[in-house]
Amino acid sequence: MPLNTKPNIPGPDEFYAELIQSHDGLSDDESAALNARLILLLANHIGDRSVLSEAIVAARLDRRSPEGAGS
């Protein structure tokens, strides 16, 4: 199964708001720990090592410039 990078989340704006809200009141360290736990839970759910490796590479390559340029 290849990595799906096309929009695939129903209600993406609502999901984003829920994700941001989950960090309310957390310190930077607590927020980073929440992100790490979420990543590990989702990675376990996906379970396909090749897809997870592809996602790591894609996330690392998809860095945006401060001006928002890039793709």
C-alpha positions in Angstrom: 0.0 0.0 0.0 1.6 3.3 -1.0 1.5 6.4 1.1 -1.7 8.4 0.5 -0.8 12.1 0.4 -4.1 13.3 -1.1 -6.8 14.8 1.2 -8.4 11.9 3.0 -9.9 13.2 6.3 -13.6 14.0 6.5 -14.1 17.4 8.1 -10.4 18.4 7.9 -11.0 21.8 9.4 -12.8 20.3 12.4 -10.0 17.7 12.8 -7.4 20.5 12.8 -9.3 22.5 15.4 -9.6 19.4 17.6 -5.9 18.7 17.2 -5.0 22.3 18.1 -7.4 22.3 21.0 -5.8 19.1 22.4 -2.7 21.2 23.1 -4.5 23.9 25.0 -2.9 24.4 28.5 0.1 22.2 27.8 3.7 23.3 28.2 6.0 22.9 25.2 7.3 19.7 26.6 3.8 18.3 27.3 2.8 19.3 23.8 5.8 17.5 22.2 5.0 14.4 24.3 1.3 14.5 23.1 2.5 14.7 19.5 4.9 11.8 20.1 2.2 9.6 21.6 -0.2 10.5 18.8 2.4 9.7 16.2 3.1 6.3 17.8 -0.6 5.5 18.1 -1.3 6.3 14.5 1.9 4.5 13.3 0.7 1.4 15.2 -2.7 1.7 13.6 -1.1 1.9 10.1 1.2 -0.9 10.9 2.8 -1.1 7.4 6.6 -0.4 7.8 7.1 0.6 4.2 4.3 3.2 4.4 5.6 4.5 7.7 9.1 4.8 6.2 7.7 6.6 3.2 5.8 9.0 5.5 9.0 9.8 7.4 10.9 10.6 4.2 8.0 12.7 2.9 7.6 14.6 6.1 11.3 15.4 6.3 11.4 16.6 2.6 8.2 18.7 2.9 9.8 21.5 4.9 8.4 25.0 4.1 10.5 28.1 3.8 9.7 31.0 6.3 8.0 32.8 3.4 5.7 29.8 2.8 7.3 28.9 -0.6 7.8 25.3 -1.5 5.5 22.4 -2.2 
